[in-house]
């Protein structure tokens, strides 16, 4: 990579720190796989998106995009996570893009890189039963007001990717390991590789041969149904992002919840989990449930010092 930078083939704002001063430190490298591709498909704000991409591609901010910068930006735009960071760069819960060099990109460090507060060596993980691991995870979490603040952050991120100006994005791996938070307990997404444009997912999964609904899954939890008459997967995802987020938050929020709101919180979470994309007036229900949950949590933690 540095050889390509020194010969002008690639460029970017992180190249000097990486290849010349050698001051760039990597806390964690998420992936070295080159085959992750992202496409937005048809959407109405193409000119705005192009301007946004050109601004990011101009790494040295000289008002021009060099050939090296253009090649680097084009390679990076094939990655879901980079594309999302560009689109959502002004959103609170998206990690800030610190720079790039060629097809390598650097994002801000996040203090806690899992929703739960304990990380064990993989060798030990192999010998821990999954049920015991879930119980142990719940013990190593922040105080309830802080968990509520983190949960509100996840709900806000769901809003950010739901029918935004550049289309709808689907969260296809909604698990605790992909979420983190900083020292102020603001949620940060630490892995967005399985958050994909809806149009892209439909192209990937439609007409896939299937025997049952189990064959119609992308990632871990973007599911469509198997049309038994054609033995092909349909293109409509069954469960919206909000329902998957609430499923993840259910045990997280109910454990240690204040007694005066526990019953109402549980009721709202189960209503949220029951959301289906195919339901009539789904968007209205989605907005209502999301706003009710945020309001319930904010009211409870607004006057506490521990949030």
Secondary structure as UniProt FT lines:
FT   HELIX           2..6
FT   TURN            7..8
FT   TURN            13..14
FT   HELIX           15..19
FT   TURN            44..45
FT   HELIX           46..57
FT   TURN            59..60
FT   HELIX           67..76
FT   TURN            77..78
FT   HELIX           80..87
FT   TURN            88..90
FT   TURN            92..93
FT   STRAND          97..101
FT   TURN            102..103
FT   STRAND          104..107
FT   HELIX           122..125
FT   TURN            126..127
FT   HELIX           130..139
FT   HELIX           144..161
FT   TURN            165..166
FT   STRAND          169..171
FT   HELIX           176..178
FT   STRAND          179..181
FT   TURN            183..184
FT   STRAND          187..189
FT   TURN            193..194
FT   STRAND          195..197
FT   HELIX           198..205
FT   TURN            206..207
FT   HELIX           213..215
FT   STRAND          217..218
FT   TURN            219..221
FT   STRAND          222..223
FT   STRAND          226..227
FT   TURN            228..231
FT   STRAND          232..233
FT   HELIX           241..254
FT   TURN            255..256
FT   HELIX           259..273
FT   TURN            277..278
FT   TURN            280..281
FT   HELIX           282..301
FT   TURN            302..303
//
